[in-house]
Amino acid sequence: MLKRLVPLLLIITLAGCTDKSEPATPPTADSYTADELGTSTIVYGPAAPYYTIEANYDETTHTVTGRMTVTFVNNLGEPLDEVLFNVWPNADEFGGAGADVRDVRVDGQPAEASLEGTVLTVSGVSIAEGATAEAELEFTVKVPEQHDRFGWSYRQTSLGSWFPTLAVHDNHGWNTPPYFPYGESFYSVTGTFDVTFSAPADLEILATGGEQSRTEDGSTQTVHFTADDVRDFFILLNTPYHTIQEQIGGIEVTVAYRDGEDAAAQTMMETARDVIPRYESWFGHYPWETLTIASADYSSDFDGGMEYPRLVTVNTPHIEDDEELGVTAAHEIAHQWFYSLVGSNPYREPWLDESLTTFASYAAYYDTTDFDWIETVADDYSLTSSVDDFEEDDYDRYGDIMYDGGAKMLSYLHGELGDHAFWNALRAYAVDRKYKIATTADFLRVMQEATDENLKPFFEGHQLFIDETLY
């Protein structure tokens, strides 16, 4: 999700008035210890989720009803007596109580289920360590009327995080943070999706997965999608789009756009043509066959766009010029590496996806790693702050720090390590954590291995503190 672009473009024009000096680093500091940077004992689970969902969208009531089965492996080292899910449609921002869950079963047996806010707790179960379990449930989701990543307006319906999603259990326990409308709360392990979705036949259905079949029965269409090695499954419905397609390397890229957006579509495709080869050379191969860039109307209050595996949206009607449009598209595409491939906890460590994505998109779009237009970021919050650290009236600082502030730090790191070592280290990080979860410790460890220099003074001088992420 791109948040601070418009203020950034203003800053570009004022660059001569900004303080471009690098923050001072502490004169001395101990080096990182193996314990600080060690992550091999962290277990992320439940593992290998396989979601099978059959759902129907009723456009008259704007309701999704469905049944979901998810199989998973208990890899957590001890028996499980409960399993938690995040149910994001119940967030207060969507009116609350947008989802209802019923008939919950585990391994075919009825299970106790409690849905409080956005957290579904399934208890009274016994899943042995190493065992594969199957959870089943029925759900109904009321889609709110609003221009948003989850909402409907006229005939556009955006279904972001619309179904109950397995929560991640890690060294901090179960992760069930509150919904965060100015960034992401969505933390998940890589899994497989098999989704059969029904909707009015005159709507176009774009989705994370590849289309396997499509049938029509009167005024209803049913489409079967599958997606491997992804963290989420997004669906966007709208009146039929215009499309342009192009083969970029081994990827079939589609830009889906509405009437009157022909020039914008060309700009987005030109951006994809330019940045995708750079991302692949910097961070490794894009592993899926397709990528869709879709225009969506998220209103003037929604910044930039939104990322999902294999499908990104751009708030095209509310982007003012080609430069802003190009940078936005470049940013959302870069999220295919930092979020889709290299996962992280965006509520606890938001810099790991947004800073790296912002850096990558600026470097690719502007063909430089010297971001002179970014002002030196104040030290009121650190880069390793969690979303929970920010006061509501300081969410602008969240955007300043996690997007541009982190990108500027990486620009300085490029200068510290040198071009060859920096890009080799960043590629090693991306390849090592592909399909996995990354933490700040993982990033620091790989970067530290790229040099004989002690990087702890550099990182702490740039407001990145490993101890803030450990507890």
Secondary structure as UniProt FT lines:
FT   HELIX           5..13
FT   HELIX           15..17
FT   HELIX           34..37
FT   TURN            40..41
FT   STRAND          47..58
FT   TURN            59..62
FT   STRAND          63..73
FT   STRAND          80..86
FT   HELIX           88..90
FT   HELIX           92..94
FT   STRAND          99..106
FT   TURN            107..108
FT   STRAND          109..110
FT   STRAND          112..116
FT   TURN            117..118
FT   STRAND          119..127
FT   TURN            129..130
FT   STRAND          132..142
FT   STRAND          150..153
FT   TURN            154..155
FT   STRAND          156..159
FT   STRAND          165..166
FT   STRAND          169..170
FT   TURN            171..172
FT   STRAND          173..174
FT   TURN            181..182
FT   STRAND          191..200
FT   TURN            201..202
FT   STRAND          204..207
FT   STRAND          210..217
FT   TURN            218..219
FT   STRAND          220..230
FT   STRAND          235..238
FT   STRAND          242..248
FT   TURN            249..250
FT   STRAND          251..257
FT   TURN            259..260
FT   HELIX           262..283
FT   STRAND          290..295
FT   TURN            300..301
FT   STRAND          305..308
FT   TURN            309..310
FT   STRAND          311..314
FT   HELIX           316..318
FT   HELIX           322..334
FT   TURN            335..337
FT   TURN            339..341
FT   STRAND          342..343
FT   TURN            346..348
FT   HELIX           351..366
FT   TURN            372..373
FT   TURN            383..384
FT   HELIX           387..389
FT   HELIX           392..394
FT   HELIX           395..399
FT   HELIX           400..405
FT   HELIX           406..417
FT   HELIX           419..432
FT   TURN            433..435
FT   HELIX           440..449
FT   HELIX           456..461
FT   TURN            462..463
FT   HELIX           467..470
//
